[in-house]
């Protein structure tokens, strides 16, 4: 699982406007806690999905083992993934997943 944290100088950044103006919102890799990874895999299994783009809000949480509390917003089963710098690697992972069942 990979995740990116989006940050913006705007008090209430819009995810949609930042995707149209990539420079308006900074994105950086962030570690996904194992408990969240487990929950995401259970979600995908429950709905029979092999892929999903998950949206979360992150809230500072100094009382937990992780610095953030992950708040689930939605899963897009065919989310847009072509814009990040590693889109080629994502496309390769899709191809591997699709071919996995055909040659097993």
MOJO-V610452 format. One record per residue. RES is the residue in three letters. OMEGA is omega as a letter, one per 30 degrees, with the letter a starting at -180 (999 if undefined). Layout:
BEGIN
res = {RES;RES}
omega = {OMEGA;OMEGA}
END
This chain:
BEGIN
res = {UNK;UNK;UNK;UNK;UNK;UNK;UNK;UNK;UNK;UNK;UNK;UNK;UNK;UNK;UNK;UNK;UNK;UNK;UNK;UNK;UNK;UNK;UNK;UNK;UNK;UNK;UNK;UNK;UNK;UNK;UNK;UNK;UNK;UNK;UNK;UNK;UNK;UNK;UNK;UNK;UNK;UNK;UNK;UNK;UNK;UNK;UNK;UNK;UNK;UNK;UNK;UNK;UNK;UNK;UNK;UNK;UNK;UNK;UNK;UNK;UNK;UNK;UNK;UNK;UNK;UNK;UNK;UNK;UNK;UNK;UNK;UNK;UNK;UNK;UNK;UNK;UNK;UNK;UNK;UNK;UNK;UNK;UNK;UNK;UNK;UNK;UNK;UNK;UNK;UNK;UNK;UNK;UNK;UNK;UNK;UNK;UNK;UNK;UNK;UNK;UNK;UNK;UNK;UNK}
omega = {l;l;l;l;l;l;a;l;l;a;l;a;l;l;a;l;a;l;l;l;a;a;a;a;a;l;l;l;l;a;l;a;a;l;l;l;l;a;l;l;l;l;a;l;a;a;l;a;l;a;l;l;a;l;l;l;l;a;l;a;a;a;a;l;a;a;a;l;a;a;a;l;a;l;l;a;l;a;l;a;a;a;a;a;a;a;l;l;l;l;l;l;l;a;l;a;a;a;a;a;a;a;a;999}
END
